[in-house]
């Protein structure tokens, strides 16, 4: 038998070698894919342990084999350690230790994988089972006994604390916490080992990297002890060393973060260490300007200043002399020509702005006058820094000379840079005040505009200045009268280069509130509109910007524009009908529809009604033309031929706020809408568009809709039976929200929801159906939740209610995020509804439906919690389970006990079950559910720790 096993292992080793050779060297893609599949499957087998170990010890194995087998062994230890019997631990530890020694000078990739495997093994095995006082003591003894292998052991010491935060390791949460405690308790031993290794010059870099790794544990070592620790002093003295500077920077960076961490006791406890670090970092300031320094070195130094700024922002914000020096250094980083270095400081400028301006920063002060005085003192101190910052960063938003030749990715990166700089300008405006920031940026505009007289001249500096002015628009006072009139005067006269004109239009739109409030706003509106018309005609980008600006101006200056409707309608007709030279695409024309709709909303009812008819006319005509064609031709028309026009109706109904006028419009238009429903009910895109338009009509018109609402509901009820379009459910949700409590609508709403739910539950009869129709599931259960909130008197007593509860049990575990969340929300709404005044009367009906299904429902919810759906959706599952427990008390805990008892003890221990059930009992007893999520999340972690366990758990919970 033993000979057979050895023979089988040898054969498998040869097969693995052949597969690796095929994967890396065979010319046929198909063969390589087949080899890759085999190797992936092999890694999941029990045999992989022995085969990988043997091949790693085999001196004939090539590098590809060694790397693959070390990765396999690392992966097996991390994920599948539970496969092995308990007595296998020591042979495995000894084998890994031998490999670590064997490869102490071998391929770094292999040594790293073996080191991670040993560290992962330590995560699984408690210190008392490991022996020798735990892994750190064991490691110290190994290094003392075999100093020749110290480099390999140092790598293990480096990766060991990193594995605390490695959630690839299939350890239980309790064991993970225990491992962290074991390491922190052995921190002093680890640092002593590293200190001893400092005596070996060639290992100093490795020692510093290991020290940085241990600092990430954030264990509370007193600052006074660290301030004089040899490892810290070595790191500080190595900042100027060419060989060690990178490792030293990593250590100092970690020390900076360490000093502000909660676990270390925070800034006050760590002040002795901070007082050692800051002067040493400040001594590096001159190197930021040293042209002989390598860019990577400058980047490392800049990182230290940025880390210092981010970590000590509360100290810096006090405005001490030392903090001013740090801020000056950070300004030098911000001035660096390389954006990726300068941008390291951007987070600091934001954090400092928030600290200076938010009230919480001054909470310790006794009264309002003291708070205001201290705030003004600090703002005054940092004004010069933020004034310099505006000048330092604003050049970065200037278009490069070769912008037309930029690739898509480079252009995308440039735009992201502009947005990031705009955020910095906003931070500056928050500290300086928008008007002061505007004065600085206007000087740049004024200077640039003087050199920008025609389309051929240099336009980029003027565009950059305008981009900055637009960025701070929300911070500039609407009554600013010194600079804004000059800005408007300048931008209205700038040459109409496409990019410049685009930014001019966007800036006009951004200052629409100022145009409304300014004393001369009305007089310059005609000139502004002329510029926007130029934008509509220049290019697609400038047309998009001009259309957006029209919308913003019509929103904020609507009262001023009520007398200009004729001119606005002229622009609107040209844009919507695609006449003339305008370059407005259909999507951007919606801005103009919204713009006119908002102006019309300010008119008296009679005028609004006539204006609304005029607004609809250019939209109706093309639709009527399309609908006049023969049915077979209509079926071949793309959805866009309809949706372009229907979407405009949607915007009209959404933004014209005269309920009666919109109700009158939808009544007149209903024959056209009805025809579209009848002719295109099969077309999802057209139906989504028309249902969206109807939704806005219902929302705006409300109870003014009269008989139209009844006809609309009859139509969607009829068509849903044939075409099952999800948007019919979505439109019904809006109707329920508006009319659910109206007694006069009760009959047709009852018919509507019963019909829609009856047909939906006939479709969604299995998890496969939910998976293939997630949109229907999503909208169906959103509608059901709306029914609970707005017309429970119609829904809960109906036959649809128990049918939907049954249906929900099939779909809870659907992988589609929105569908699953809608189902879970529906269930929690059922449980929570009883807490409302109205809900109490439906308790007997609810209980008659839920209690017989309680056991099955709980089982499915626990299956979802433990792996049937992605862990990113745990919050909703957790809330639903706790809500069920809160509603059904001890009975629900018993349902949960039945379910978790099905899970084998190999997957979930008794103590883990008990902790989970106790959380549900606490919820049943009325404890705040927010405090109970951790035990549920931990059960989820335990059951998801590796694939094997997850399959066992899901197999146990899956209904027959």
N, C-alpha and C positions, 0 to 999 in steps of 0.2 A: 504493500500500500504506500509506504514511504517512498519507495523507488518510483512508483507511478506519479506521486505528487511532485517529486524532484524533476522527473521527465517532463511533466506538464508545465512546470514553472520555466524550465529551460526553453521549451518550445514557445511559450508565451514571450519570453525575453527576446528570442530571435524574431518573432512576429512584430514586436514593438520596434526593434531596430530596423526591420525591413520597411515598416510603415513610416518611420521617421525619414528614412532614406528617400522613400517615394514622395513624402510631403515636401521635402526641401529640394529634391533633384530631378524628379520625373518630369518630362516635358509635357505630358498630357494633363490638362486641367481636371478632367474627370477622375483620373487616378489620384491626383492630389486631394481632391475633395473627398473621395472615398477613404483615403488614408486619414484625413483629418477627422472624419466622422468616427472611424474606428478608434482613434486615439482618445477622442473625447469620451466615447462610451467606455473605453478601457479604464479611464481615470475614475469612473464611478464604481468600478468593481472592487470586490474584496481582495482579489489577486494583485491589484495595483500596489498595495503595501509592500508585498514581498518582492515583486518584480522590480519596482523602482529602487528599493533598497539594494537588491543584488547588483543591478546595473551601475549604481553609484559606487559600489565597492569594487566593481570590475575594472581593472586597469586598462582593458582594451576598449572601453567605451569612449566614443568620440565626443566632441564638445556639444553637438546637437543632442546627443543622448543624455549627457550629464545635465544640461539645462532643462530638458523636458522632464527627466526623472526627479530633479530637485524641485521643480515646480509642482509635480504630481505629489511628491511626499509632503511638501508644504501645504498644498490644498487638502490632502487627506487629513493631515493633523488638524487643520483649521476647521474643516466641515464634518469630517466623518470619524472623529476619534472614538465616538461611542460604538462604532462597529467592532472595536477590539475588546477582547476580554480584559478584565482588570489586571490580570497577571502579565499582560503584554507591555505594560507601561515601562518597566525597568529595562527590558531588552531594547525597546524602541529608544528610550533616552540614551542608553549606552551606544547604540548604533549611530544615532545622530551626533553624539559627542565625538565618536571616532571619525565620522565624516567631517565634522568641524575641524578636527585636528589635521585630517588628511588634506583638506582643501585650504589650510590656513594661508598658503601661498598660491592656491590654485585660481581658477577663473573667478573673478569677483561676483559675477551673476550667480554662479552656483553657490558660493559661500554665503551670499546674502539670503538666498532661498532657504538654505539649511539653518541659518541663524533665525530666520522668521519662524521656521518649523519648530525649533527648540523653544522659542518665546511663546508660540501658540500652545505648545504642550504644557508650558507653565501656567497658562491661563486656565486650562482644563483641570490641572492637578493641584489640589491644595498643598500648601507648604509642608504640612505634617506628612502627607503621602509622598511628596517629592523626596523628603529626607534631607539630611545635612543642614537643617534649619532653613530650608527654602532655596529657591534658585540663585539668589544673589550671594548667599553664603557659599553655596555649592560652586558657583562661578569663581569666587575669591579663592577657594581651596584649589580648584583646578588650575588657576593662573599661578598660584604659589608653587604647585607641584610641577607644572609644565610651562615654565616661562617662555620656552621657544614657541608656544602656540598663542601667546598673548594677542597678536594682531587679530586672529580669528575670534578669540573670546571677547575682544573689545567691540567687534561688530555686533556680537550677541548682546553685549551690555548696552549698545546704542539702540537696537531695535526693541529691546525688552519693554521700556515704558511706552513706546509707540503702540504696542499691541493692546494696551488698556483701552484705546479708543478705536480698535479695529473690530467693526461689527460683522466682518466676514467670519469671524471665529464663532462657532456654534456653541457658545457657552451660555448657560442660564444667567439671567440678570443678577441673581443673588451671588453667583460665583464670580461674575465680572466685578461686582463691587468689592467682594472679598479680595480678589487679586490686586485691585488698586490699593486697598489697605495694606496688603502684604508688601507691595513695592514701596509705598510711602514710609512704612515702618522700617524699611531697609535702606532708605535714602542715604543715611550717614555712611553706611558700609559702602554703598555704590560710589559716593563722592570720595571716600578714602582710597578705594581702588584706583579711581581716576587720578587722584592726587599723586599716588605712588607712581603711576605710569608717566607722569610729567617728566620724570627723570630720564626717560628714553626720548631723545630729541626727535627721532624719525616718527614717533607716535603722537606728537603734540597735536597735530591737526585732528587726528582720529579721536583723541581725548576730548578736545574742545567740542567736536560734533556730538560725542556721547553726553557731555555735560549739558549742551543745549537741549538734547532729547529728554534728559531727566528733569530739567527745569520746567518742561511742559506739563509735568504732573502737578505743578503749582502747590507743592507741599510747603507748609508754613515754616520755613527756616527763618529765624530772626534776621532782620536786615543788618544788625550789628555784626553778626557772625559771617554773613556773606560778604560784607564790605571788606573784610580783611582775609577772605578765603583765598588760598593759593590759586584755585581755578579761576576765580574772578580776576585776580591781579594778573594772571597770565593772559587772560583774554584781553584785558585793557591794554597791557603792554604789547600785545601782538597786533593791535589795530593798524600800526604802521609797518608791519612785516609783510613783505611781498608774498611769502609762502603761506602765512597763517591768517591773513587779513579776512578772507571769506569766512573761515570757521569762527574767527573772533567776532566778526559782525553778527553771525548767527547767535552766538552766546549773548552778546550785549543786547541784541534785539529781544531775545527770550527773557533776559533779566529785566528789561524795561517793562515788558508785558507782565512779568511775574510780580513786579512791585505794586501793580495796581489791581491784581486779582483778589477776589474776595477770600480765596483759600489762604493766601499769604498774609492776610490781615490788613491789606490795603496800604495806602500811601503813608499814613502816619506811622505805622509799625515799621515800614521799610524805608523811612526817611534817611537813616544812615547810609544805606546802599545807594539811594537816589543821589545823595550828596557826593558820592564817589563817582557815579556814572556820568552825571551831567557835565561836570568840568572836562572830563576826558573826551566826551563826544564833541563838546564845544571847541576843543583844541583842533579838531579835524576841519573846522570851517574853512580855513585857508585853502584846503585841498579841493574845495568845490570850484575854485577859480584857477586851479593849477592846470595849465594846458598840457603839461607833460604827463599828467595822470591818465591811466587807461580808463576808458569810458565805463567799464564794468566796476572799477574801483570807485569812481565818482558815484555811480548808481548805488553801490553798497553804502557809501557814506550818506548819500541823500536818504536812503531807506532808514538809517539810524535817526536822522533828524525828523523824518516824517513819523516814525514810531514814537519818538520822544514827544512830538507835538500832539499826536493822537492820544497818547496815554496820559500825559500830564496837562491836558487842556484845562481842567478845573484849576490847577495851580497857576497856569499861565494867565488865565482870565482874571486873576487878582490884580494884575498890572504891576507886579514888582519889577525892580530893575533887572533881575536875572531873567524874568520872563520876556522882557523887551529884547534881550540879547538873543534868546531862542527864536523869537518871532522874526528878528532881523536875519537870522541864519535861514529860516524857512522861506523868507522872501528871496534870498539868494538861490535857494533850490528852485523856487517858482520861476526865477529868471533864467534858468538853464536853457540853452537853445534846444535841447532834445526834449520833445514833449513828454515822452514816457518817463523821464526823470522829473520834470517840472510838475507833472500831474500827480506825483506821489503826495504832494502837499494839499491837494484839493479837498480831501476829506477833513484835514485839519481846519482849513478856513471855514468850512461849513460847521464843524463842531464848535469852533470858537464863536462863530456868529450866534449859534443857538444858545450857547452858554451865556453870552453877553446880553442877549435880548429876552430870554425867557424868564418869567417871574420866579420859577422854582430855584434858580441860582441864588436868589436873594432871600430865601425863605427864613434864614436864621436871623435876619434883621428885624428890629422890633416894630417899626411902623412904616406907613406909606411914604412919609417924607424922607426917611432914612433910606428906604429902598430906592426911591427915585434919585436921590442924591448920589448913592453909590453906583447905581446903573449909569448915570450920566458921567460920573468920574471915569468909570471903566471905558465907556464908549469913546470918551475924549482921548484917552490914552492910546486906543487902538485905531483911531481915525487915520493917522498918517500911514499906518501899515496897509489899511484897506484902500486908501487913495493910491498908494504905490502899486498895490496888487492889480487895480483896474488897468493901469498903464502897462504893467508887466504881462498880463495875460491877453489883453485885447488884440494884440497883433496876431495871435494864433488862430483867430477866426477868419483871417484873410485868405481868400481863394489863392491857391498856388498858380504860378504863371502857366503851368502846363495842365491846368485842371481838365481841359478838353481831352487830353490823352490819358487821363487816369483810368485804370481798370475799375470794374464794378466794385471789387473789394476795397480798393484804395479810396474810391469816392465815398463808400459807406463808412470807412474809417475816418475820413476827413469830416463827414457830417457828425459822427459820434464825438469827435474832438470839439466841434462847434457847440454841440449840446452841453458837453461837460464844462466848457469855458462859460457858456451862458449861465450855468448853475453857479459858477464862482462869482460872476457879475451880480447875480441875484443876492448872493451872500453879502457882497460888498454894499449893495444898495440897502440891505436890511440894517447894516451897521451905520453907514453914512447917511442914510435917508435917500430916497429915490431922486429927489431934486438935486442933491449934491453929486450923486453918481452921474446924473444926466449932464451936469455942467462939464465934468471931465470928458465924457464921451462926445459931447457936442464940440469941444475944442478939436477933437480928432476929426469929426465930420467937417467942421469948418475948414480946417487945413486941407483935408482931402478933396473937398468940393471945389476948392480954388484951382486945383489941378485937373478937374474933371469937367471940361466944357462941352465935349461932344462924344458921340458913341465910339470914336476911335481913340480917345484919350484914356489914361489910366483910371479905371473905375473901381478896382479892387479895394483900395483903402476906404473909399467912401461907402462901399457896400458893407465892409467889415464894421465900420463905425455905426452904420444903421442897424446892422444885425444886433450889436450890443445894446443900442438904444431900444430896440424892440424887446430884447430879453428882459429889461428892467421896467417895462411899461406898467406892470401892476403896482410898482412902488413909487411911481411918479404921481404927485398930487394932481387931481383933475382941475385944480384952480391955479396950477403953475403958470405964471404969466411972463417970466423973464426969458426962459430958454426955449420952451415949447413953440411959441410963435416963430422963432428963428428956425427951429428944426423943420416945422411945416413949410416955411418959406423956402428953405434949402431943398427939401426932398421933392417939392413940386416942380423945381426947375432943373433937377438932375437929368442928364442925358438918358435916353431910354434903351440902354444896353439890356439884353434879356435878363441876365442874372441880377443886375442892379435894379431893374424895374420890378422884378419879382419881390425883392426885399423891400423896395419902396411901398408896394401894395400891402405886403404883410405888416409893415410898420404903421401904415395908415389905419389898417384894421385894428392893430393892437392899441392904438390911441383913440379909439372911437368914443370912449367915455369922456376923454378930454375934449374932443370935438363938440360933444353935446354940451359940456359945461362951460367951455371957453366963451368969453364975451363976443369974440369975433368968429365963433364957430360957424354960424349960419352964412356969413359972407364968404367963407372959403370953401364951403361944401361944393359949390359948382365946380371949382378948380380941382377939388379932390376927386369928384366923380369923373372929370375929364381924364385924370391920370389913370383912374381905374379902368376906364374904357380903353385907354391905350394898352393897359395890361391884358385886358380880355382879347385884344387883337394881336399881341406881339408873339407869344409862344404858348404852348400848352401849359408850361410851368407857371408863367406869369398870369395866364388866364385862371388857373386854379387859385393862385394867390389873390387875384382881383375879385374872384367870385366869393372867396372866404371873407375878404375885406368888406364887400357889399353886405354880406350877411351881418357882420359885426356892426357896421355903421347903421344899418336899418334896425338892428336890435336896440342900440343905445341912443340913436338920434331919431327914433320913430316919430316922435311928436313934431320935430322940425320938418320931417319929410312928408308928412300927410298932405302938404300943399304941393308936393312935387310928383304926385302919383303918375301923371301923364308921361313924364320923362322916364320914370322908373319902369312903367309898363312897356315903353318903347324898347328899353334895354332888355327887359324880360322876354318880350316876343322874339327879338333877334336871337337871344341865346337859346331859348327853348325850341324855336323852329329851325335853328341851324342856318339862319340867313346871314348873308354878308360875309364879313372877314373875321368874325369872332371865332376864337379857337377854344371854346368851352366844351369840354366833354360832357356826356350825359350825367355822370356822377357829380361833377362840379356844378352843373346847372341846378342841382338840388339846393345849393347854397342860395341861389337867386330866388328859387321858389320860397324858401324859408324867409328870405329877406322881405319879399313883398307881403308874405303872409303876416309877418310881425307888424308891418306898417298898417295893413288893413285892420288888424286887431284893435288899433287905436281909433278907428273911425266910428261914428255913430251907427247904430244898428242898420238903418235903411241904406246908408252909403256903403257900409260893410257888405251888405247882401249883394248890391250891384257890383262892387269891386270883386267880390268872390266869384261871381258869374264870369267876369272878365278874366280872372285868374285861371279859371277852369277851361275857358274856351280853347286856347291853343293846345291844351292837353286832350280835350275831348275829340277834336277834329281828326287827328291821326288815328286814334283808336277806332272811331266810327269807320274810317276808311279801311282799316285792316279788317274789321268785322263784316264789312260788306262783301268780302270775298267768299267764294264757294267753300263749303265745309272741308272738302278734301284738301284745298289749298291752305286753309287755316291750320289744319293738322300738321302741315309741313313747315309752318313758320317757326323760326327759333323763338324761344321764350323771351329773349331780349326785345323782340318787336312789340311785346305787350308790357314787359316789366318796366321799361324805360318810362312809359307814360303812367302806369299804375303807381310807381314809386313817387311820382310827382303829386299824384292825388294824396298819397299817404302823408307827404310833407304838408300839403295844404290843410288836410284835416287835423294834422297834429299841431300846427302853429297858428292857425286862425282860431282865436279863442271865443268867437261869437257862437254859442251853442245853437241858437235857432238858425243862423245862417248856414252852418255846416249841416244841420239836420235837413234843411231845405235842399241843400246841394246834393246830399247823398240820396234823398228821395228822387230828385230829378235824374240822377245818374244811375239809379238802381237798375233800370232796364239794360244798360250797358254792362254793369257789373254782373248781372244775372246771366247775360249772354256769355260772358267770359267764363263764369262758373260752369255753365253747361257745356261749352265747347272745349275747354281746356282742363277739365277736372282731373285728367290723367297726368297733367304736367305739374310736377312738384314745384318748380321754380316760379311758374306763373301763379299757382295757388298760394304759395308763401307770400308773394308780393301783394296779391289782392286781399288776403286775410290780414296782412299787416295794415293795409289802407283802411279796411273795415274796422280793425281794432282801434285805430286813432279816431275814426268817425264816431264809434261808440263811446270812446273815452271823452271826447270833446262834447258831443251832443247830449250824452246821458239820456235822461227821460224825455228829451225833446224829439227823439227819433220817431215816435209814433208807431205806425204800422210797419215801417220799413224793417224794424228789428225782428218782428215776427217772421216776415218773409225771408230775411237773411238766415234766421235760425232753421227754418223749414228747409231751405236750400242746402245748408251744410249738413243737416241731419240726413237728408235724402242722398247726397253725394258721398257721405262718409261710408254708407253701407256698401257702395260700389268700389270706391277708390282708396279708402283708408288713408287719406292724407293727414299726417300729424298736425299740420297747421290748422285743420278744422277744430281739433281739440284745443289748440292754443288760442284761437279766436273765441271759442266757447268759454275759456277761462276768464277772458276779459269781460264777456257778457255777464258771467256769474258774479264777478266782482262789482259790476255797476248795478245789476238788476236783481241780484240774489235775494235781497231782503224786501223787494217790492211785491206786495200781495197780489197785485193785478197781473204780475208776470208768472205767478206760481205754476199754473197749469202747463204753459208751454216750456218752462224751464225744467219741470219734472219730466216731461216727455223727452226733452233734449238729453238730459243727463242719463236717463235710463236707456235710451236708444244708443247713445255713444258708448256707454260703459258695457252694455250688453254685447255690442259688436266687437269691442276691444277685447273683452275677456274670452270671446270665442276664438280670437286670433292668437292671443298670448297664452298658450296652454302648456308650454315647456320652456326650459332654459334656452333651448336652441332657437325658439321663436323670439324670445327676448333678445338674443344675440343678433339675430338677423334683422330685427325691427326695433332698434334701441330708441329711435326718435318717437315712435308711437308710444313706447313704454314711458319715456320721459314725460311727454306732454299729457298722457293719460293720468299719471299719478300727480302731476302738477295740478291738473284740473280737479282731481279728487280732493287734494288738500284745499284748494279754493272752495270747493263745495262744503267741506267741514267748517271753514271759517265764515262763509257768507250765506250758505243756505242748508245748514245742517238739518233743518226741519223737513227739507225735501229729500236729502240724500241718505241720512242714517236710517230712517224707517223703510227705505226702498229696498227692493231685491238686489239692486246693484251693489249695495254695501258689502254683504257677505261674499258676493262673487268677486269683488275687487280684493278683499282681504285674502281669499284663496289664491287669486291671481298673483298677488304680491309675493306669496311664499315661493312661487316658481322663480321670481325675478330678482330677489334680493342679491343673489351672487352673480348677477350679470356683470361682465367686465367693463361695460360702458360706464364711465364715471357719472355722467349726468343722470342716466336712467337709474342706476343704483341709488344715487343720492335722493332722487325724487321718491323712490319707493320707501326708503328709510324715513324720509321726512313725512310721508303720508302716514306711516305706522306711528311715529312719535306724535304726530298731530292727533291721531285717534286717542292715544293715551293721555295727552295733555289737555284734550278738549274738555274733559270732565272738570278741570280746574276753573273753567269759565262759568259765569252765572247761568248761561243758557245750556251748557253742556250737561249739567247734573240731571236734567230731565230725561236724557237719552241713555243713562247708565244701564238700565235693564237690557235695552236693545244691544248696546255695545258689548256688555258682558256675555250675552247669549251668543254673540258671534266670536268673541276673542277667547273665552275660557275653553271651549272645546278644542280650539286650535292652538292653545297656549304652549303646549308641550312641543308641537311641531315647529311653531314659530321660534321658540327659544332655541331649539336645536339648529335651525337654519342660521339664526343670528350668531350663535356661537361658532358655527362653521365659518361664517363670514369673518368673524373676529380672528379666528385661528388660522386663516390662510386661504379661504375661498376667494377673497377679493384682495387687491393690493393693499399693503400696509399704509399707503398714503390716504386711504379712505377710512381709517380706524375711528376718527373723531365722530363721524355720523353713526357708525355701528355702535360705538360705546354709548353715545347719548341715547340711542334707541333702546339698548339693553337696560340701561339704568332707568330710563323712563318707564319701561315695562315693569321693572322691579318696584319702582315707586308707586305704580298704579295697582299692581296685584299682590304686593307684599309677600308674605310667607309662601303663598301659592306659587308665585313666579320663581322664588328661590328653589322650591322643590322641582319645578320644571328644569331649572338650570342644573340641579344636582343630578337629575336623571341623565341629562345630556353629557355632562363632564365625566360621569361614571362610565360612560361607554369608551372613553379614551384610555388606552392601556397605560399602566403605571410606568412603563419604559419611556413613554413620551412625556407624560405629565405626572410629577410626583404628588403624593397626597397633600403635602404642605402647600404646594402651588394651587391645587384645587381649592383647598380650604381658604387660602387668601382671596381667591377670586370669589368664592361663594360668600365670604364675609363682606366683601365690597357690595355685593348685591343685597345682602341683608341690611347693611347700613343704609343703602339707598331706600330700601323698603321701610326703614325706620325713620326716614325723613332727613338723613344727613345730606348736605349739599352735594349734588352729583359731580360738581367740578372737582371736588376733593377726592373723588373715588376712581378717577380714570387710570391712575398709575397701576393698580393691581390688574385691571383689564388689559392694559397695554403690555404688562409683563407676561400675562398668560399668552398673549399674542406672540411675543418674542420667543417664549419657550417653545411654542408649537411651530414656529417658522424657522427654528434655528438651523435646520438643514432640510434638504429635499426628502430624505428618508422619513424623518419625523413628520414632516408636513403630509406626506402621503399616508402615513399610519393614521394621523389625526383625522384627515378628511375622509379616509375610508371608514373610520369608526362612526363619524357623524353623518355620513351620507345616508339618507332614508332608503329603505328597501325599495 
